[in-house]
Amino acid sequence: MIDFDLAGTGPAAWDLASVAMRVHRFGGDPDPVRDFADAYGGDGLHDPSFGRLLSIRELLYCSFALSLVGSDPGAEGEPLIRLRAWLDHADRSRWHPLPSS
């Protein structure tokens, strides 16, 4: 029931964290992250709050994966992969895309 993307105001680093997740956990192309940061007129990657905001975004993705257990066979095991990586920031495990993630 939480969707911070619908909020009308907030730090640009929060929006950048959403795009950075595609690279950070899903192995996506980093170029769109740089383009996105440039379009905002600054480098949100160096914002002091960026790491915390990325961690919050990761937690949201973990909770989403947990919500699919039992209803989506493709989600089995994914919550554990995500939670382990979220708890251990040195864990660079790739996450698997789930419907709407």
Residue, then its C-alpha position, 0 to 999 in steps of 0.5 A: m500500500i506504499d507507493f512513494d512514486l506517486a508523491g509530488t515532491g522529494p529528492a531527485a536521488w529517490d527517482l535516481a535510485s529507482v533507475a539505478m536498481r535496474v543496474h545495481r540488482f538486475g544487471g541492466d545497462p548503466d548508461p540510462v542511469r547517467d542519462f537520467a542523472d544528467a537530465y535532472g541537472g546534477d549527479g544524484l549518485h553523489d547525493p549523501s542520501f543516495g545510498r540510504l534511498l537505494s537501500i529503501r528501494e531495495l527493501l520495497y523490491c524485497s517486500f514485493a517479492l515476498s507478497l508473490v510467494g504462494s501465488d506466483p511459482g516464478a517467485e519461489g526462492e526470489p525473496l530469500i535471494r533478495l533479502r540476503a543481498w539486502l542484509d549483506h551489502a557485499d552480496r552482489s547476487r543478481w535479482h530476477p525480474l518479477p511481474s511489475s518489479 
